[in-house]
Amino acid sequence: MLKENEKSMETERDELRSDGTTRMKRQIGLISGIAMIIGTIIGSGIFITPTVIFQRVDGSVMMTLIIWVGAGVLSILNGLTYCELGTFLPRSGGDHAYLMAAFQPLHYFWGEYPAFVFAFITIILRRPASMAITCLSCSQYFIIPILNGLRISHTWKKNNQDYNTLHKLLAVSCARN
């Protein structure tokens, strides 16, 4: 019974090609596409950046809204660019596949170098940094209501090593889950 379920799941996931090889089916629908966009592009930065922008423009609400709308327009253009790339080059691999298609024909050896460097930097720097920012913001949004409920002052939070340690421990626990 268990093997039959595994086989039926395999046939649902994989697609048999005419040359006898199998490949994964393309199954990103509307809901899963929206979830990917919200999780990947928007992330937790939308909750942190408005405060920083508001502080940097000396409390001007209008300037904050102009900057936020401008960043939104740039994000829409970025999304449309990736839609265009995805329809023009329907390959798996995302940015790596696009860089390979752009630079590989230029040189037999160095053409693959930009794609490799991008993948290396993504694995070593971008993904871990993004995860760290997400975990720190999650722990901050978790810890601040608790400390406010205990009526602990904001000066203690900023200057106390215990608060910073608790903040980082909560971020690590978020990363593990």
Secondary structure as UniProt FT lines:
FT   HELIX           2..13
FT   STRAND          14..16
FT   TURN            18..19
FT   STRAND          22..24
FT   HELIX           30..37
FT   HELIX           38..42
FT   TURN            43..44
FT   HELIX           45..56
FT   TURN            57..59
FT   HELIX           61..88
FT   TURN            92..94
FT   HELIX           95..103
FT   HELIX           104..106
FT   TURN            108..109
FT   HELIX           110..112
FT   HELIX           113..121
FT   HELIX           122..126
FT   HELIX           127..149
FT   TURN            150..151
FT   HELIX           154..159
FT   HELIX           161..176
//
